Amino acid sequence: MWSGLLWIVLMAAAGFCYPRRPRTSAALFLAVGVLSVFLMFTHNRGNNLAVAAGPGWIALGVWYLVKFRTSEARAKHVAYWTEKA
């Protein structure tokens, strides 16, 4: 039960952090991926989560880390999102 709650909290936090803090969101997506892989290898199927998608969450987190590695890319991203608001 704790694993399902932790998974949902990490996903929600990653989603809420994305527009303003893309690297924090990337770290949280990496945590979701690691937790999913851990749940898959420990055969914790009781929480009905898509734990097989762990490598996808890890890939998303790494992609965000690479995409927003420079301060210019982060500034352009934040400017785009604040311009839309």
Order of alpha helices (4+ residues) and beta strands (2+ residues): alpha-alpha-alpha-alpha
